[in-house]
Structure formats: C-alpha cells, structure tokens
Amino acid sequence: MDRNADAPWSKFDPEVYVDNNYRTPLEVDLLIVRLMRDHFGQCLADVAPGSLRGVDVGAGANLYPALSMLPWCAKVLLLEYARPNVEYLERQTGPEGYDTAWDAFWDVLSQGPAHRAVEHPRSRVGEIVRVERANLFDLDGRRRWDIGTMFFVADSMSECPEEFQRGVRCFMNALNEGAPFAVAFMKESVGYDVGEHHYPAYRVNRDLAAESLEPFSGGLTIHDLDHVVRPGHEGMLLALGRRNAEVAAP
Ligand SMILES: C[S@@+](CC[C@H](N)C(=O)[O-])C[C@H]1O[C@@H](n2cnc3c(N)ncnc32)[C@H](O)[C@@H]1O
C-alpha cells in the first residue's frame, strides 16, 4: 500500500497538472466554484471584507480555492508540500500576477457580490496571498484560521485509510470554531498520473466523506457530483460546512 511518504512529490509537474485539469475549465470545476462562492457568501454575509485569515491546504497547482476566499481575507496562506508546486504558487502570487488560466474561475466568482467588489484580483492576490512549504501532517492542531479549503488532498495523497482520516483531522483541527470550509475529494479514485509519475489515492465515497467530516462540522452538505473527468474515478464530492466546537485528538 502506497503511503504519503512513498509518492514522488518532488517530481510533481504543476504545468502538466494544470494542462490536465484546469487550463481548459471543466464544467464541474465551474460548478464547484459557484457552490463554494455561494456557501462562503452566505456564511460571511455579516463579515467585513479583508478581515479573516484563510488557508488552502495542499494547494498544489490550483488557485481557485484561494480566489474563492479572497474578498473576506486579510491574509491567505497556501500550504503545499511538493517543491515544484510551491515554486508554481510563488510565481502565481508574485509581481507578474497569476496566469490567465485562472480568469475563467474569477469570472464565475465575480458573479457574486463580494467578489464583484474586489476591483483588482491580481494585485490583491499579490498583496495578501503567501505560500509556505509544509506537510499537512505537521499542522499542530492549534486552531488559527477563520476560513479554509482543502481540495483533492486527503484523498489524493495516500492509499492508506488512516492517512486519509488523519489528513482530514489535521485540516479540520487548524480551523477556528465557526470557520466556513470547503473540502473536495475525488470519488472512488484509484490514483492518478501527472506526466510520467503515478500518485496514490484512497477510495472515498459519499458515506466515507460524511463520516470523516461530520464530527468536526456544523451544517455539513455534501454535493455528489457525477462528472467523470478521467478514467479511474467516479465523480467528485464537494463538502461545505462550518467548523464546529469539537476539539479532536491529533
Ligand atoms: C491531487 S493534488 C491537488 C492539488 C490542488 N489542491 C487541486 O485542487 O488541484 C494533491 C496535492 O496534495 C499535495 N500533498 C501531498 N502530500 C502532502 C502533504 N503531506 N502535505 C501537504 N500537501 C501534500 C501534493 O503535493 C499535491 O499538490
């Protein structure tokens, strides 16, 4: 069984990953972005813009979770383990501004009032988004973020059931009580290729997703999205909710 530490993370190619997944925006990602925008918008209707600390865990080569949190945040931290992805994210958040590939996602986001009020998303990303190399498993359980996302990480980093559960727990334990969150899993994934390299996955279905997240959540909704984007999975699961008061063992 492939554990997280066994996978070739140092060989992860972010440009190939973006080509495979985001360069041509898929209907399902645009749907996810809309659902996430509305969830955050509803949860944060009374929150002042630019006041929260946000985190995207295992950000990889995907900027749309960070863009989704942008209006409400004073700071957004992108935590990522694979060095090539850290470098990709540093470029996206650097002075040149993020790639045009991410504009299609911003277009959907900016159909909501909070995002529409952000006049210059590229410069805002450069001002408030920071990147840090970190291992999800090393998050120490200190609750410090007010809003958070984790997209295709706990399910797409290991074949090991304990590591899936631990990944979910480490993420949820980093969120303050009341923090809105969005978590996405590939449904029933058997692993994935990026270029010549293979990466492990744990097969998650709707019940497993609910079981893992419910202990930490209030008002959990799981969207079971049928869209299949490549061989080797059966759809996507998008979980939206708020962190409850429960303190879980690390
Ligand atoms: C399938 S990719 C998802 C990337 C991105 N979040 C997305 O939505 O496309 C899985 C990501 O998890 C990251 N990852 C793997 N193990 C990790 C760990 N122990 N801590 C943090 N991130 C990790 C990988 O480097 C990769 O970026």
Ligand as a Chemical Component Dictionary entry (heavy atoms), coordinates in Angstrom:
data_LIG
# 
_chem_comp.id                   LIG 
_chem_comp.type                 NON-POLYMER 
_chem_comp.pdbx_formal_charge   0 
_chem_comp.three_letter_code    LIG 
# 
loop_
_chem_comp_atom.comp_id 
_chem_comp_atom.atom_id 
_chem_comp_atom.alt_atom_id 
_chem_comp_atom.type_symbol 
_chem_comp_atom.charge 
_chem_comp_atom.model_Cartn_x 
_chem_comp_atom.model_Cartn_y 
_chem_comp_atom.model_Cartn_z 
_chem_comp_atom.pdbx_ordinal 
LIG C1  C1  C 0  -4.258 15.971 -6.397 1  
LIG S1  S1  S 1  -3.229 17.266 -5.888 2  
LIG C2  C2  C 0  -4.420 18.561 -5.501 3  
LIG C3  C3  C 0  -3.854 19.928 -5.735 4  
LIG C4  C4  C 0  -4.826 21.075 -5.651 5  
LIG N1  N1  N 0  -5.278 21.293 -4.281 6  
LIG C5  C5  C 0  -6.003 20.941 -6.559 7  
LIG O1  O1  O 0  -7.121 21.244 -6.143 8  
LIG O2  O2  O -1 -5.848 20.627 -7.728 9  
LIG C6  C6  C 0  -2.679 16.749 -4.276 10 
LIG C7  C7  C 0  -1.816 17.773 -3.625 11 
LIG O3  O3  O 0  -1.513 17.380 -2.291 12 
LIG C8  C8  C 0  -0.174 17.744 -2.024 13 
LIG N2  N2  N 0  0.340  16.943 -0.906 14 
LIG C9  C9  C 0  0.686  15.644 -0.922 15 
LIG N3  N3  N 0  1.091  15.252 0.295  16 
LIG C10 C10 C 0  1.014  16.335 1.101  17 
LIG C11 C11 C 0  1.310  16.564 2.476  18 
LIG N4  N4  N 0  1.753  15.593 3.257  19 
LIG N5  N5  N 0  1.101  17.814 2.970  20 
LIG C12 C12 C 0  0.638  18.798 2.179  21 
LIG N6  N6  N 0  0.338  18.648 0.874  22 
LIG C13 C13 C 0  0.531  17.420 0.333  23 
LIG C14 C14 C 0  0.508  17.434 -3.339 24 
LIG O4  O4  O 0  1.782  17.994 -3.457 25 
LIG C15 C15 C 0  -0.497 17.985 -4.329 26 
LIG O5  O5  O 0  -0.303 19.352 -4.561 27 
# 
loop_
_chem_comp_bond.comp_id 
_chem_comp_bond.atom_id_1 
_chem_comp_bond.atom_id_2 
_chem_comp_bond.value_order 
_chem_comp_bond.pdbx_ordinal 
LIG C1  S1  SING 1  
LIG S1  C2  SING 2  
LIG S1  C6  SING 3  
LIG C2  C3  SING 4  
LIG C3  C4  SING 5  
LIG C4  N1  SING 6  
LIG C4  C5  SING 7  
LIG C5  O1  DOUB 8  
LIG C5  O2  SING 9  
LIG C6  C7  SING 10 
LIG C7  O3  SING 11 
LIG C7  C15 SING 12 
LIG O3  C8  SING 13 
LIG C8  N2  SING 14 
LIG C8  C14 SING 15 
LIG N2  C9  SING 16 
LIG N2  C13 SING 17 
LIG C9  N3  DOUB 18 
LIG N3  C10 SING 19 
LIG C10 C11 SING 20 
LIG C10 C13 DOUB 21 
LIG C11 N4  SING 22 
LIG C11 N5  DOUB 23 
LIG N5  C12 SING 24 
LIG C12 N6  DOUB 25 
LIG N6  C13 SING 26 
LIG C14 O4  SING 27 
LIG C14 C15 SING 28 
LIG C15 O5  SING 29 
# 
